[in-house]
Amino acid sequence: MVPTRAGKMNRRVVLQSPNQIERFDSFGQPVADWITIGTYWAQIVPLRGLELQNARQIKARAEVKIIMRYPGVNIGPEWRAVYGSRVFGLVDVQNIEAANRRVECIAYEWQQALGVGFLAAKSRV
């Protein structure tokens, strides 16, 4: 078993789960609501990045691995992790060796970039 080193876990990450009670706005649309489970020390390791273009918009997607001690609850892939102003959607959650000691999560962060039209106009100047 690989020991969990506290020195590398130098980021305070807030774990949130989706609220099971549906709320609706004034137009009858469901409102995304999150419940904070707790704040934990974690290590955030960048894995790769990707830029996509859709409808004249450029979006960047960063994939990271979040490593933390077992938080005492079972984390699901519908959860999210918040670090400062960054929000990561969890995709895969692994309880390492099923020992309830360390959890590794693969997560994505979407970043909205400037529109393609703006970039083209800026390059002509």
VENMOWO-V114338 format. One record per residue. N is the residue number from 0. RES is the residue in three letters. PHI is phi as a letter, one per 40 degrees, with the letter a starting at -180 (999 if undefined). OMEGA is omega in whole degrees, 0 to 359 (NA if undefined). Layout:
N_RES_PHI_OMEGA, N_RES_PHI_OMEGA
This chain:
0_MET_999_179, 1_VAL_c_181, 2_PRO_c_177, 3_THR_c_183, 4_ARG_c_183, 5_ALA_c_183, 6_GLY_c_180, 7_LYS_c_179, 8_MET_c_187, 9_ASN_b_178, 10_ARG_b_176, 11_ARG_c_184, 12_VAL_b_177, 13_VAL_c_175, 14_LEU_c_180, 15_GLN_b_176, 16_SER_b_179, 17_PRO_c_178, 18_ASN_c_182, 19_GLN_c_179, 20_ILE_c_182, 21_GLU_c_174, 22_ARG_b_182, 23_PHE_b_178, 24_ASP_c_184, 25_SER_c_178, 26_PHE_c_180, 27_GLY_g_180, 28_GLN_c_178, 29_PRO_c_180, 30_VAL_b_178, 31_ALA_c_183, 32_ASP_b_185, 33_TRP_b_177, 34_ILE_b_178, 35_THR_c_180, 36_ILE_c_180, 37_GLY_i_177, 38_THR_b_188, 39_TYR_b_172, 40_TRP_c_182, 41_ALA_a_173, 42_GLN_b_178, 43_ILE_b_183, 44_VAL_b_177, 45_PRO_c_180, 46_LEU_b_179, 47_ARG_a_179, 48_GLY_b_183, 49_LEU_a_175, 50_GLU_b_180, 51_LEU_b_176, 52_GLN_b_181, 53_ASN_a_177, 54_ALA_f_178, 55_ARG_f_176, 56_GLN_b_175, 57_ILE_b_177, 58_LYS_b_176, 59_ALA_b_179, 60_ARG_b_178, 61_ALA_b_177, 62_GLU_b_181, 63_VAL_b_171, 64_LYS_b_178, 65_ILE_b_182, 66_ILE_b_180, 67_MET_a_172, 68_ARG_c_180, 69_TYR_d_186, 70_PRO_c_179, 71_GLY_g_176, 72_VAL_b_178, 73_ASN_c_180, 74_ILE_c_179, 75_GLY_b_181, 76_PRO_c_177, 77_GLU_c_180, 78_TRP_c_174, 79_ARG_b_177, 80_ALA_b_181, 81_VAL_b_176, 82_TYR_b_184, 83_GLY_g_179, 84_SER_c_181, 85_ARG_c_180, 86_VAL_b_181, 87_PHE_b_174, 88_GLY_c_182, 89_LEU_c_180, 90_VAL_b_182, 91_ASP_b_181, 92_VAL_b_181, 93_GLN_b_171, 94_ASN_c_189, 95_ILE_c_180, 96_GLU_f_180, 97_ALA_f_184, 98_ALA_b_182, 99_ASN_f_177, 100_ARG_b_183, 101_ARG_b_179, 102_VAL_b_174, 103_GLU_b_182, 104_CYS_b_170, 105_ILE_c_186, 106_ALA_b_178, 107_TYR_b_173, 108_GLU_b_177, 109_TRP_c_179, 110_GLN_b_179, 111_GLN_c_178, 112_ALA_b_179, 113_LEU_c_180, 114_GLY_c_181, 115_VAL_c_178, 116_GLY_d_178, 117_PHE_c_180, 118_LEU_c_180, 119_ALA_c_180, 120_ALA_c_181, 121_LYS_c_182, 122_SER_c_179, 123_ARG_c_185, 124_VAL_c_NA
